[in-house]
Amino acid sequence: MNEELGRRLPVSIESEQAVLGSILIRPDSFEEIAGLLDSEDFSLDEHKKIYATMRSMSEMVYSRLFRVRLSSWFISAPESLTR
């Protein structure tokens, strides 16, 4: 039933482009959007691939950023490790 409904839903290429464009303009908005959308929510294969790539890059950047912040914290606050 859901599969049938999904096929009949209206498609808005312009809306998909707007979502992808907003992520490009404000990458920090991806965290909010990622909780609402999945790549399969897009109708065009190109948009699905772009969104999936954005998700992958976001996870990679977050992971690297986290490691950099964590290592910076350990370097700048070694006294907190002995407590």
N, C-alpha and C positions, 0 to 999 in steps of 0.2 A: 504494500500500500504506500509506504513512504517513498519507495523508489518511483512509483507512478506519479505521485504528487510532485516529486522533485523534477520530473521531466516536464510537467505542465506549468511550473512556476515561470513567471515572466523573467526575461533576461534583460539586464541593462548593462551593456558594454561600457557606457559612459560612467556608470557608478563604479564598476570594477576598476576602470582607469583612474577614477578619482581616489579610490582607496589606495591603490598602488602608488599613485602620485603623492598622496599625503604622507605615505611612509617614506618616500624618497626625500620629501621636503623636511619632514620632522621624524627622523629615525627613532627618536625616543618614544614616539607614539606607538611603536610596534608592540610593545608589551601589553598595552591596552587592547589593541586590535587582535592580537594573537589569542586572547581568551575568548574572542567572539567568532573568529573565522578560521577555517581550515582551507587548504589549497583546493579541496574538492568543492568548496562553495562557489568557486569561479566557474564560469561557463566555457571560456576559451582556454584551450590547452596552453597557449602562450602565457596567459595570466596565471594559470595554475603553476606553471614552471617558475615564473617570476616570484610568486608568493612563496613557493616552497624554498626557493633559493634565498629569499629574504629571511625566512624563518631559520634556515640553516646558518646563514651568516650571523644572524642575531644571536643564536645560541653560541656560536663560536666566539664572537666578540665578547659576549657576557662572560663566558668561561675564562677567556684571556684577561679581561678586565678584572674579574674577581681575583685571579691569581696574582696579578700585578698589585692590586690593592692590598691583598693579604700579605704578600711579601714585603710591601712598603710598610705596612703596619708592624710586622715583626722587626724590621730594621729600625724603625723610628721609636719603637716602644719595647726594647728588650727587657726592661725592668718588670714589665707586666707578665713576662714568662716565668719569673721566679716566684710569683705570688701564689 
